[in-house]
Amino acid sequence: MLILKFIIGGFIVILIDLISKSSKYYFISGLVPLFPTFALIAHFFVYKYNGIEALKKTALFGLFSLLPYGCYLLSVFLLSKRVGFILTIIISLIIWFILAYIIYYYFNK
């Protein structure tokens, strides 16, 4: 099963790279990571090892995880014209980590 995860992950990376090179459809590369490839794998294992209630909790946490991701994307969008690429990514990742930690913290209570 580990080999299958490597193959799927590699395929997604190659697909993102190929789409990003397109001068006409580059923006679609932002959609590819949202295909639930890794969520499907995670959901399979959560269900297999912990059952349906754990799967439901994992799906709910996944919904909440959209908040840090959305804020990451918003900060990339807003900062990309104001600061350089590296600083944009660093600040956006910090925002993602802070919000992800807050969600994790409150979800565990």
Biopython code that builds the backbone (N, CA, C, O; Angstrom):
import numpy as np
from Bio.PDB.StructureBuilder import StructureBuilder

atoms = [
    (1, "MET", "N", (0.821, -1.193, 0.000)),
    (1, "MET", "CA", (0.000, 0.000, 0.000)),
    (1, "MET", "C", (0.866, 1.257, 0.000)),
    (1, "MET", "O", (0.477, 2.276, -0.572)),
    (2, "LEU", "N", (2.031, 1.195, 0.634)),
    (2, "LEU", "CA", (2.932, 2.346, 0.673)),
    (2, "LEU", "C", (3.392, 2.736, -0.727)),
    (2, "LEU", "O", (3.493, 3.923, -1.041)),
    (3, "ILE", "N", (3.668, 1.756, -1.559)),
    (3, "ILE", "CA", (4.091, 2.019, -2.946)),
    (3, "ILE", "C", (2.975, 2.740, -3.704)),
    (3, "ILE", "O", (3.240, 3.662, -4.476)),
    (4, "LEU", "N", (1.738, 2.322, -3.482)),
    (4, "LEU", "CA", (0.602, 2.965, -4.145)),
    (4, "LEU", "C", (0.512, 4.441, -3.756)),
    (4, "LEU", "O", (0.229, 5.283, -4.608)),
    (5, "LYS", "N", (0.748, 4.767, -2.479)),
    (5, "LYS", "CA", (0.722, 6.163, -2.036)),
    (5, "LYS", "C", (1.833, 6.967, -2.709)),
    (5, "LYS", "O", (1.622, 8.113, -3.104)),
    (6, "PHE", "N", (3.013, 6.366, -2.836)),
    (6, "PHE", "CA", (4.110, 7.049, -3.533)),
    (6, "PHE", "C", (3.741, 7.323, -4.987)),
    (6, "PHE", "O", (4.002, 8.410, -5.504)),
    (7, "ILE", "N", (3.149, 6.358, -5.632)),
    (7, "ILE", "CA", (2.773, 6.503, -7.045)),
    (7, "ILE", "C", (1.714, 7.596, -7.205)),
    (7, "ILE", "O", (1.824, 8.450, -8.085)),
    (8, "ILE", "N", (0.695, 7.566, -6.356)),
    (8, "ILE", "CA", (-0.367, 8.576, -6.439)),
    (8, "ILE", "C", (0.203, 9.968, -6.175)),
    (8, "ILE", "O", (-0.085, 10.907, -6.918)),
    (9, "GLY", "N", (1.005, 10.105, -5.127)),
    (9, "GLY", "CA", (1.613, 11.394, -4.801)),
    (9, "GLY", "C", (2.492, 11.910, -5.927)),
    (9, "GLY", "O", (2.439, 13.089, -6.278)),
    (10, "GLY", "N", (3.304, 11.020, -6.493)),
    (10, "GLY", "CA", (4.158, 11.402, -7.617)),
    (10, "GLY", "C", (3.344, 11.822, -8.821)),
    (10, "GLY", "O", (3.693, 12.785, -9.503)),
    (11, "PHE", "N", (2.264, 11.110, -9.089)),
    (11, "PHE", "CA", (1.395, 11.450, -10.211)),
    (11, "PHE", "C", (0.804, 12.849, -10.032)),
    (11, "PHE", "O", (0.751, 13.630, -10.982)),
    (12, "ILE", "N", (0.360, 13.164, -8.814)),
    (12, "ILE", "CA", (-0.230, 14.475, -8.551)),
    (12, "ILE", "C", (0.815, 15.575, -8.756)),
    (12, "ILE", "O", (0.517, 16.610, -9.351)),
    (13, "VAL", "N", (2.030, 15.355, -8.268)),
    (13, "VAL", "CA", (3.103, 16.348, -8.434)),
    (13, "VAL", "C", (3.406, 16.564, -9.913)),
    (13, "VAL", "O", (3.558, 17.704, -10.351)),
    (14, "ILE", "N", (3.494, 15.495, -10.677)),
    (14, "ILE", "CA", (3.759, 15.600, -12.120)),
    (14, "ILE", "C", (2.615, 16.332, -12.814)),
    (14, "ILE", "O", (2.852, 17.173, -13.681)),
    (15, "LEU", "N", (1.382, 16.020, -12.439)),
    (15, "LEU", "CA", (0.224, 16.674, -13.042)),
    (15, "LEU", "C", (0.237, 18.178, -12.750)),
    (15, "LEU", "O", (-0.022, 18.985, -13.642)),
    (16, "ILE", "N", (0.537, 18.552, -11.507)),
    (16, "ILE", "CA", (0.617, 19.968, -11.162)),
    (16, "ILE", "C", (1.720, 20.647, -11.973)),
    (16, "ILE", "O", (1.530, 21.753, -12.480)),
    (17, "ASP", "N", (2.864, 19.990, -12.095)),
    (17, "ASP", "CA", (3.980, 20.555, -12.867)),
    (17, "ASP", "C", (3.587, 20.748, -14.333)),
    (17, "ASP", "O", (3.862, 21.800, -14.910)),
    (18, "LEU", "N", (2.956, 19.759, -14.932)),
    (18, "LEU", "CA", (2.566, 19.857, -16.342)),
    (18, "LEU", "C", (1.544, 20.965, -16.572)),
    (18, "LEU", "O", (1.661, 21.738, -17.523)),
    (19, "ILE", "N", (0.548, 21.037, -15.702)),
    (19, "ILE", "CA", (-0.481, 22.064, -15.866)),
    (19, "ILE", "C", (0.104, 23.454, -15.633)),
    (19, "ILE", "O", (-0.268, 24.406, -16.318)),
    (20, "SER", "N", (1.023, 23.576, -14.667)),
    (20, "SER", "CA", (1.637, 24.876, -14.361)),
    (20, "SER", "C", (2.429, 25.430, -15.536)),
    (20, "SER", "O", (2.551, 26.646, -15.678)),
    (21, "LYS", "N", (2.965, 24.560, -16.375)),
    (21, "LYS", "CA", (3.758, 24.991, -17.529)),
    (21, "LYS", "C", (2.900, 25.585, -18.645)),
    (21, "LYS", "O", (3.407, 26.299, -19.510)),
    (22, "SER", "N", (1.613, 25.290, -18.621)),
    (22, "SER", "CA", (0.707, 25.777, -19.653)),
    (22, "SER", "C", (0.511, 27.279, -19.501)),
    (22, "SER", "O", (0.249, 27.766, -18.402)),
    (23, "SER", "N", (0.638, 28.008, -20.594)),
    (23, "SER", "CA", (0.427, 29.453, -20.532)),
    (23, "SER", "C", (-1.060, 29.805, -20.548)),
    (23, "SER", "O", (-1.435, 30.935, -20.236)),
    (24, "LYS", "N", (-1.901, 28.844, -20.909)),
    (24, "LYS", "CA", (-3.328, 29.107, -21.007)),
    (24, "LYS", "C", (-4.111, 28.572, -19.802)),
    (24, "LYS", "O", (-5.087, 29.191, -19.377)),
    (25, "TYR", "N", (-3.689, 27.427, -19.248)),
    (25, "TYR", "CA", (-4.461, 26.769, -18.197)),
    (25, "TYR", "C", (-3.701, 26.622, -16.877)),
    (25, "TYR", "O", (-4.058, 25.774, -16.059)),
    (26, "TYR", "N", (-2.667, 27.423, -16.654)),
    (26, "TYR", "CA", (-1.833, 27.311, -15.457)),
    (26, "TYR", "C", (-2.633, 27.398, -14.157)),
    (26, "TYR", "O", (-2.276, 26.757, -13.169)),
    (27, "PHE", "N", (-3.709, 28.184, -14.148)),
    (27, "PHE", "CA", (-4.496, 28.393, -12.933)),
    (27, "PHE", "C", (-5.173, 27.119, -12.449)),
    (27, "PHE", "O", (-5.511, 27.012, -11.270)),
    (28, "ILE", "N", (-5.375, 26.150, -13.339)),
    (28, "ILE", "CA", (-6.003, 24.887, -12.946)),
    (28, "ILE", "C", (-5.106, 24.116, -11.977)),
    (28, "ILE", "O", (-5.582, 23.249, -11.244)),
    (29, "SER", "N", (-3.807, 24.433, -11.976)),
    (29, "SER", "CA", (-2.905, 23.761, -11.033)),
    (29, "SER", "C", (-3.296, 24.054, -9.584)),
    (29, "SER", "O", (-2.890, 23.325, -8.680)),
    (30, "GLY", "N", (-4.068, 25.098, -9.353)),
    (30, "GLY", "CA", (-4.580, 25.387, -8.016)),
    (30, "GLY", "C", (-5.728, 24.478, -7.611)),
    (30, "GLY", "O", (-6.037, 24.365, -6.425)),
    (31, "LEU", "N", (-6.357, 23.835, -8.570)),
    (31, "LEU", "CA", (-7.464, 22.925, -8.294)),
    (31, "LEU", "C", (-6.982, 21.504, -8.012)),
    (31, "LEU", "O", (-7.587, 20.790, -7.212)),
    (32, "VAL", "N", (-5.907, 21.097, -8.657)),
    (32, "VAL", "CA", (-5.430, 19.718, -8.545)),
    (32, "VAL", "C", (-5.158, 19.298, -7.099)),
    (32, "VAL", "O", (-5.545, 18.194, -6.717)),
    (33, "PRO", "N", (-4.501, 20.140, -6.270)),
    (33, "PRO", "CA", (-4.271, 19.697, -4.890)),
    (33, "PRO", "C", (-5.553, 19.504, -4.088)),
    (33, "PRO", "O", (-5.545, 18.841, -3.051)),
    (34, "LEU", "N", (-6.648, 20.079, -4.564)),
    (34, "LEU", "CA", (-7.915, 19.935, -3.854)),
    (34, "LEU", "C", (-8.642, 18.640, -4.201)),
    (34, "LEU", "O", (-9.630, 18.291, -3.553)),
    (35, "PHE", "N", (-8.161, 17.922, -5.221)),
    (35, "PHE", "CA", (-8.747, 16.610, -5.481)),
    (35, "PHE", "C", (-8.441, 15.747, -4.271)),
    (35, "PHE", "O", (-7.294, 15.705, -3.824)),
    (36, "PRO", "N", (-9.422, 15.066, -3.739)),
    (36, "PRO", "CA", (-9.233, 14.402, -2.448)),
    (36, "PRO", "C", (-8.393, 13.119, -2.486)),
    (36, "PRO", "O", (-8.736, 12.135, -1.831)),
    (37, "THR", "N", (-7.312, 13.127, -3.238)),
    (37, "THR", "CA", (-6.444, 11.948, -3.329)),
    (37, "THR", "C", (-5.976, 11.500, -1.952)),
    (37, "THR", "O", (-6.171, 10.349, -1.560)),
    (38, "PHE", "N", (-5.360, 12.417, -1.227)),
    (38, "PHE", "CA", (-4.809, 12.060, 0.071)),
    (38, "PHE", "C", (-5.898, 11.925, 1.118)),
    (38, "PHE", "O", (-5.754, 11.152, 2.066)),
    (39, "ALA", "N", (-6.980, 12.663, 0.960)),
    (39, "ALA", "CA", (-8.111, 12.501, 1.869)),
    (39, "ALA", "C", (-8.706, 11.100, 1.713)),
    (39, "ALA", "O", (-9.085, 10.477, 2.705)),
    (40, "LEU", "N", (-8.790, 10.604, 0.484)),
    (40, "LEU", "CA", (-9.305, 9.252, 0.266)),
    (40, "LEU", "C", (-8.442, 8.221, 0.975)),
    (40, "LEU", "O", (-8.955, 7.297, 1.606)),
    (41, "ILE", "N", (-7.137, 8.383, 0.868)),
    (41, "ILE", "CA", (-6.223, 7.456, 1.529)),
    (41, "ILE", "C", (-6.395, 7.563, 3.052)),
    (41, "ILE", "O", (-6.500, 6.550, 3.744)),
    (42, "ALA", "N", (-6.422, 8.800, 3.564)),
    (42, "ALA", "CA", (-6.591, 8.997, 5.002)),
    (42, "ALA", "C", (-7.920, 8.424, 5.486)),
    (42, "ALA", "O", (-7.970, 7.764, 6.524)),
    (43, "HIS", "N", (-8.985, 8.669, 4.749)),
    (43, "HIS", "CA", (-10.300, 8.175, 5.150)),
    (43, "HIS", "C", (-10.353, 6.656, 5.135)),
    (43, "HIS", "O", (-10.973, 6.047, 6.006)),
    (44, "PHE", "N", (-9.719, 6.052, 4.170)),
    (44, "PHE", "CA", (-9.664, 4.593, 4.111)),
    (44, "PHE", "C", (-9.011, 4.028, 5.364)),
    (44, "PHE", "O", (-9.543, 3.111, 5.990)),
    (45, "PHE", "N", (-7.850, 4.581, 5.728)),
    (45, "PHE", "CA", (-7.130, 4.060, 6.883)),
    (45, "PHE", "C", (-7.828, 4.382, 8.202)),
    (45, "PHE", "O", (-7.866, 3.545, 9.104)),
    (46, "VAL", "N", (-8.378, 5.584, 8.317)),
    (46, "VAL", "CA", (-9.106, 5.930, 9.543)),
    (46, "VAL", "C", (-10.276, 4.974, 9.731)),
    (46, "VAL", "O", (-10.484, 4.456, 10.828)),
    (47, "TYR", "N", (-11.032, 4.740, 8.684)),
    (47, "TYR", "CA", (-12.162, 3.814, 8.778)),
    (47, "TYR", "C", (-11.684, 2.396, 9.085)),
    (47, "TYR", "O", (-12.255, 1.711, 9.933)),
    (48, "LYS", "N", (-10.650, 1.970, 8.400)),
    (48, "LYS", "CA", (-10.136, 0.608, 8.575)),
    (48, "LYS", "C", (-9.680, 0.357, 10.018)),
    (48, "LYS", "O", (-9.961, -0.701, 10.582)),
    (49, "TYR", "N", (-8.982, 1.323, 10.610)),
    (49, "TYR", "CA", (-8.408, 1.117, 11.929)),
    (49, "TYR", "C", (-9.277, 1.620, 13.082)),
    (49, "TYR", "O", (-9.137, 1.149, 14.211)),
    (50, "ASN", "N", (-10.182, 2.580, 12.805)),
    (50, "ASN", "CA", (-10.914, 3.202, 13.905)),
    (50, "ASN", "C", (-12.427, 3.233, 13.737)),
    (50, "ASN", "O", (-13.133, 3.597, 14.678)),
    (51, "GLY", "N", (-12.944, 2.865, 12.576)),
    (51, "GLY", "CA", (-14.393, 2.772, 12.405)),
    (51, "GLY", "C", (-15.057, 4.040, 11.900)),
    (51, "GLY", "O", (-14.411, 5.045, 11.602)),
    (52, "ILE", "N", (-16.384, 3.947, 11.818)),
    (52, "ILE", "CA", (-17.188, 4.981, 11.173)),
    (52, "ILE", "C", (-17.232, 6.281, 11.977)),
    (52, "ILE", "O", (-17.234, 7.364, 11.393)),
    (53, "GLU", "N", (-17.266, 6.188, 13.306)),
    (53, "GLU", "CA", (-17.300, 7.419, 14.109)),
    (53, "GLU", "C", (-16.012, 8.223, 13.947)),
    (53, "GLU", "O", (-16.049, 9.452, 13.878)),
    (54, "ALA", "N", (-14.887, 7.537, 13.885)),
    (54, "ALA", "CA", (-13.610, 8.223, 13.659)),
    (54, "ALA", "C", (-13.573, 8.837, 12.265)),
    (54, "ALA", "O", (-13.020, 9.920, 12.071)),
    (55, "LEU", "N", (-14.163, 8.142, 11.297)),
    (55, "LEU", "CA", (-14.228, 8.683, 9.935)),
    (55, "LEU", "C", (-15.047, 9.970, 9.920)),
    (55, "LEU", "O", (-14.657, 10.946, 9.280)),
    (56, "LYS", "N", (-16.171, 9.977, 10.617)),
    (56, "LYS", "CA", (-17.009, 11.177, 10.688)),
    (56, "LYS", "C", (-16.257, 12.336, 11.334)),
    (56, "LYS", "O", (-16.329, 13.468, 10.854)),
    (57, "LYS", "N", (-15.530, 12.058, 12.426)),
    (57, "LYS", "CA", (-14.762, 13.107, 13.095)),
    (57, "LYS", "C", (-13.636, 13.616, 12.196)),
    (57, "LYS", "O", (-13.343, 14.812, 12.176)),
    (58, "THR", "N", (-13.014, 12.715, 11.462)),
    (58, "THR", "CA", (-11.947, 13.099, 10.531)),
    (58, "THR", "C", (-12.498, 13.982, 9.418)),
    (58, "THR", "O", (-11.866, 14.968, 9.039)),
    (59, "ALA", "N", (-13.667, 13.637, 8.892)),
    (59, "ALA", "CA", (-14.289, 14.446, 7.842)),
    (59, "ALA", "C", (-14.656, 15.834, 8.372)),
    (59, "ALA", "O", (-14.474, 16.834, 7.677)),
    (60, "LEU", "N", (-15.170, 15.894, 9.597)),
    (60, "LEU", "CA", (-15.513, 17.188, 10.191)),
    (60, "LEU", "C", (-14.264, 18.038, 10.387)),
    (60, "LEU", "O", (-14.269, 19.233, 10.093)),
    (61, "PHE", "N", (-13.198, 17.423, 10.881)),
    (61, "PHE", "CA", (-11.943, 18.153, 11.050)),
    (61, "PHE", "C", (-11.431, 18.631, 9.687)),
    (61, "PHE", "O", (-10.883, 19.727, 9.577)),
    (62, "GLY", "N", (-11.612, 17.809, 8.656)),
    (62, "GLY", "CA", (-11.226, 18.194, 7.297)),
    (62, "GLY", "C", (-11.972, 19.432, 6.824)),
    (62, "GLY", "O", (-11.399, 20.287, 6.149)),
    (63, "LEU", "N", (-13.241, 19.528, 7.174)),
    (63, "LEU", "CA", (-14.012, 20.731, 6.823)),
    (63, "LEU", "C", (-13.434, 21.963, 7.511)),
    (63, "LEU", "O", (-13.290, 23.016, 6.890)),
    (64, "PHE", "N", (-13.104, 21.832, 8.789)),
    (64, "PHE", "CA", (-12.503, 22.949, 9.512)),
    (64, "PHE", "C", (-11.122, 23.301, 8.959)),
    (64, "PHE", "O", (-10.691, 24.450, 9.046)),
    (65, "SER", "N", (-10.439, 22.325, 8.396)),
    (65, "SER", "CA", (-9.093, 22.580, 7.862)),
    (65, "SER", "C", (-9.124, 23.468, 6.622)),
    (65, "SER", "O", (-8.087, 23.971, 6.190)),
    (66, "LEU", "N", (-10.295, 23.657, 6.058)),
    (66, "LEU", "CA", (-10.406, 24.556, 4.914)),
    (66, "LEU", "C", (-10.152, 26.014, 5.310)),
    (66, "LEU", "O", (-9.737, 26.823, 4.480)),
    (67, "LEU", "N", (-10.402, 26.344, 6.578)),
    (67, "LEU", "CA", (-10.172, 27.715, 7.046)),
    (67, "LEU", "C", (-8.688, 28.106, 6.948)),
    (67, "LEU", "O", (-8.384, 29.137, 6.348)),
    (68, "PRO", "N", (-7.751, 27.322, 7.515)),
    (68, "PRO", "CA", (-6.343, 27.698, 7.349)),
    (68, "PRO", "C", (-5.910, 27.723, 5.882)),
    (68, "PRO", "O", (-5.132, 28.584, 5.472)),
    (69, "TYR", "N", (-6.419, 26.774, 5.099)),
    (69, "TYR", "CA", (-6.051, 26.734, 3.688)),
    (69, "TYR", "C", (-6.575, 27.968, 2.959)),
    (69, "TYR", "O", (-5.865, 28.571, 2.154)),
    (70, "GLY", "N", (-7.820, 28.337, 3.245)),
    (70, "GLY", "CA", (-8.394, 29.526, 2.624)),
    (70, "GLY", "C", (-7.640, 30.791, 3.004)),
    (70, "GLY", "O", (-7.426, 31.670, 2.169)),
    (71, "CYS", "N", (-7.238, 30.880, 4.266)),
    (71, "CYS", "CA", (-6.464, 32.048, 4.703)),
    (71, "CYS", "C", (-5.070, 32.050, 4.081)),
    (71, "CYS", "O", (-4.530, 33.109, 3.761)),
    (72, "TYR", "N", (-4.493, 30.869, 3.911)),
    (72, "TYR", "CA", (-3.206, 30.761, 3.212)),
    (72, "TYR", "C", (-3.340, 31.330, 1.793)),
    (72, "TYR", "O", (-2.534, 32.156, 1.366)),
    (73, "LEU", "N", (-4.368, 30.874, 1.076)),
    (73, "LEU", "CA", (-4.574, 31.334, -0.301)),
    (73, "LEU", "C", (-4.859, 32.834, -0.352)),
    (73, "LEU", "O", (-4.348, 33.536, -1.224)),
    (74, "LEU", "N", (-5.669, 33.323, 0.576)),
    (74, "LEU", "CA", (-5.980, 34.745, 0.606)),
    (74, "LEU", "C", (-4.725, 35.567, 0.864)),
    (74, "LEU", "O", (-4.527, 36.608, 0.238)),
    (75, "SER", "N", (-3.876, 35.107, 1.781)),
    (75, "SER", "CA", (-2.652, 35.860, 2.063)),
    (75, "SER", "C", (-1.691, 35.821, 0.880)),
    (75, "SER", "O", (-1.020, 36.814, 0.600)),
    (76, "VAL", "N", (-1.616, 34.690, 0.181)),
    (76, "VAL", "CA", (-0.788, 34.638, -1.030)),
    (76, "VAL", "C", (-1.322, 35.644, -2.054)),
    (76, "VAL", "O", (-0.550, 36.384, -2.663)),
    (77, "PHE", "N", (-2.617, 35.666, -2.236)),
    (77, "PHE", "CA", (-3.234, 36.583, -3.188)),
    (77, "PHE", "C", (-2.958, 38.040, -2.815)),
    (77, "PHE", "O", (-2.583, 38.838, -3.674)),
    (78, "LEU", "N", (-3.139, 38.386, -1.552)),
    (78, "LEU", "CA", (-2.989, 39.775, -1.125)),
    (78, "LEU", "C", (-1.534, 40.229, -1.032)),
    (78, "LEU", "O", (-1.224, 41.384, -1.324)),
    (79, "LEU", "N", (-0.648, 39.332, -0.630)),
    (79, "LEU", "CA", (0.755, 39.714, -0.430)),
    (79, "LEU", "C", (1.609, 39.623, -1.691)),
    (79, "LEU", "O", (2.671, 40.243, -1.762)),
    (80, "SER", "N", (1.168, 38.874, -2.665)),
    (80, "SER", "CA", (2.019, 38.593, -3.832)),
    (80, "SER", "C", (2.439, 39.837, -4.606)),
    (80, "SER", "O", (3.488, 39.831, -5.250)),
    (81, "LYS", "N", (1.661, 40.881, -4.560)),
    (81, "LYS", "CA", (2.034, 42.120, -5.261)),
    (81, "LYS", "C", (2.741, 43.111, -4.350)),
    (81, "LYS", "O", (3.282, 44.111, -4.822)),
    (82, "ARG", "N", (2.742, 42.842, -3.044)),
    (82, "ARG", "CA", (3.317, 43.785, -2.087)),
    (82, "ARG", "C", (4.715, 43.401, -1.631)),
    (82, "ARG", "O", (5.558, 44.270, -1.410)),
    (83, "VAL", "N", (4.962, 42.127, -1.490)),
    (83, "VAL", "CA", (6.274, 41.654, -1.047)),
    (83, "VAL", "C", (6.748, 40.590, -2.024)),
    (83, "VAL", "O", (5.976, 40.153, -2.879)),
    (84, "GLY", "N", (7.980, 40.172, -1.918)),
    (84, "GLY", "CA", (8.519, 39.166, -2.831)),
    (84, "GLY", "C", (7.895, 37.791, -2.619)),
    (84, "GLY", "O", (7.176, 37.554, -1.648)),
    (85, "PHE", "N", (8.188, 36.907, -3.542)),
    (85, "PHE", "CA", (7.621, 35.558, -3.521)),
    (85, "PHE", "C", (7.961, 34.813, -2.233)),
    (85, "PHE", "O", (7.074, 34.249, -1.593)),
    (86, "ILE", "N", (9.226, 34.805, -1.850)),
    (86, "ILE", "CA", (9.658, 34.044, -0.680)),
    (86, "ILE", "C", (8.967, 34.555, 0.585)),
    (86, "ILE", "O", (8.473, 33.761, 1.386)),
    (87, "LEU", "N", (8.931, 35.871, 0.767)),
    (87, "LEU", "CA", (8.284, 36.433, 1.944)),
    (87, "LEU", "C", (6.780, 36.160, 1.927)),
    (87, "LEU", "O", (6.186, 35.893, 2.972)),
    (88, "THR", "N", (6.177, 36.224, 0.768)),
    (88, "THR", "CA", (4.752, 35.891, 0.634)),
    (88, "THR", "C", (4.492, 34.471, 1.118)),
    (88, "THR", "O", (3.568, 34.236, 1.896)),
    (89, "ILE", "N", (5.303, 33.531, 0.661)),
    (89, "ILE", "CA", (5.113, 32.131, 1.034)),
    (89, "ILE", "C", (5.373, 31.922, 2.525)),
    (89, "ILE", "O", (4.627, 31.203, 3.190)),
    (90, "ILE", "N", (6.424, 32.544, 3.051)),
    (90, "ILE", "CA", (6.744, 32.388, 4.473)),
    (90, "ILE", "C", (5.607, 32.921, 5.346)),
    (90, "ILE", "O", (5.165, 32.233, 6.265)),
    (91, "ILE", "N", (5.136, 34.120, 5.074)),
    (91, "ILE", "CA", (4.048, 34.707, 5.861)),
    (91, "ILE", "C", (2.782, 33.866, 5.733)),
    (91, "ILE", "O", (2.090, 33.617, 6.721)),
    (92, "SER", "N", (2.487, 33.433, 4.519)),
    (92, "SER", "CA", (1.282, 32.631, 4.289)),
    (92, "SER", "C", (1.355, 31.299, 5.020)),
    (92, "SER", "O", (0.351, 30.835, 5.560)),
    (93, "LEU", "N", (2.528, 30.680, 5.045)),
    (93, "LEU", "CA", (2.688, 29.426, 5.783)),
    (93, "LEU", "C", (2.568, 29.639, 7.287)),
    (93, "LEU", "O", (2.001, 28.804, 7.992)),
    (94, "ILE", "N", (3.091, 30.740, 7.771)),
    (94, "ILE", "CA", (2.953, 31.048, 9.203)),
    (94, "ILE", "C", (1.476, 31.202, 9.560)),
    (94, "ILE", "O", (1.019, 30.690, 10.583)),
    (95, "ILE", "N", (0.742, 31.903, 8.718)),
    (95, "ILE", "CA", (-0.704, 32.054, 8.929)),
    (95, "ILE", "C", (-1.375, 30.693, 8.938)),
    (95, "ILE", "O", (-2.212, 30.414, 9.796)),
    (96, "TRP", "N", (-1.007, 29.837, 7.977)),
    (96, "TRP", "CA", (-1.591, 28.495, 7.918)),
    (96, "TRP", "C", (-1.297, 27.715, 9.199)),
    (96, "TRP", "O", (-2.201, 27.115, 9.781)),
    (97, "PHE", "N", (-0.029, 27.720, 9.640)),
    (97, "PHE", "CA", (0.350, 26.965, 10.839)),
    (97, "PHE", "C", (-0.373, 27.475, 12.087)),
    (97, "PHE", "O", (-0.817, 26.677, 12.912)),
    (98, "ILE", "N", (-0.492, 28.782, 12.229)),
    (98, "ILE", "CA", (-1.177, 29.347, 13.406)),
    (98, "ILE", "C", (-2.639, 28.920, 13.424)),
    (98, "ILE", "O", (-3.143, 28.457, 14.446)),
    (99, "LEU", "N", (-3.314, 29.076, 12.297)),
    (99, "LEU", "CA", (-4.732, 28.701, 12.243)),
    (99, "LEU", "C", (-4.922, 27.194, 12.371)),
    (99, "LEU", "O", (-5.876, 26.744, 13.005)),
    (100, "ALA", "N", (-4.033, 26.416, 11.780)),
    (100, "ALA", "CA", (-4.124, 24.953, 11.896)),
    (100, "ALA", "C", (-3.947, 24.532, 13.352)),
    (100, "ALA", "O", (-4.649, 23.643, 13.833)),
    (101, "TYR", "N", (-3.012, 25.167, 14.049)),
    (101, "TYR", "CA", (-2.808, 24.836, 15.460)),
    (101, "TYR", "C", (-4.038, 25.198, 16.290)),
    (101, "TYR", "O", (-4.456, 24.428, 17.155)),
    (102, "ILE", "N", (-4.611, 26.365, 16.026)),
    (102, "ILE", "CA", (-5.804, 26.788, 16.768)),
    (102, "ILE", "C", (-6.938, 25.792, 16.557)),
    (102, "ILE", "O", (-7.612, 25.397, 17.508)),
    (103, "ILE", "N", (-7.144, 25.392, 15.318)),
    (103, "ILE", "CA", (-8.203, 24.422, 15.032)),
    (103, "ILE", "C", (-7.905, 23.090, 15.708)),
    (103, "ILE", "O", (-8.795, 22.489, 16.309)),
    (104, "TYR", "N", (-6.676, 22.631, 15.618)),
    (104, "TYR", "CA", (-6.286, 21.376, 16.276)),
    (104, "TYR", "C", (-6.514, 21.468, 17.773)),
    (104, "TYR", "O", (-7.072, 20.553, 18.378)),
    (105, "TYR", "N", (-6.081, 22.575, 18.373)),
    (105, "TYR", "CA", (-6.208, 22.757, 19.813)),
    (105, "TYR", "C", (-7.684, 22.680, 20.248)),
    (105, "TYR", "O", (-8.021, 21.939, 21.171)),
    (106, "TYR", "N", (-8.545, 23.435, 19.589)),
    (106, "TYR", "CA", (-9.944, 23.449, 19.978)),
    (106, "TYR", "C", (-10.684, 22.168, 19.605)),
    (106, "TYR", "O", (-11.654, 21.796, 20.265)),
    (107, "PHE", "N", (-10.237, 21.505, 18.569)),
    (107, "PHE", "CA", (-10.876, 20.248, 18.163)),
    (107, "PHE", "C", (-10.562, 19.143, 19.159)),
    (107, "PHE", "O", (-11.362, 18.225, 19.341)),
    (108, "ASN", "N", (-9.414, 19.225, 19.801)),
    (108, "ASN", "CA", (-9.004, 18.205, 20.768)),
    (108, "ASN", "C", (-9.626, 18.381, 22.139)),
    (108, "ASN", "O", (-9.546, 17.474, 22.967)),
    (109, "LYS", "N", (-10.239, 19.516, 22.399)),
    (109, "LYS", "CA", (-10.854, 19.747, 23.725)),
    (109, "LYS", "C", (-12.085, 18.920, 23.919)),
    (109, "LYS", "O", (-12.718, 18.994, 24.973)),
]
sb = StructureBuilder()
sb.init_structure("model")
sb.init_model(0)
sb.init_chain("A")
sb.init_seg("    ")
for serial, (resi, resn, name, xyz) in enumerate(atoms, 1):
    if name == "N":
        sb.init_residue(resn, " ", resi, " ")
    sb.init_atom(name, np.array(xyz, "f"), 0.0, 1.0, " ", f" {name:<3s}", serial, name[0])
structure = sb.get_structure()
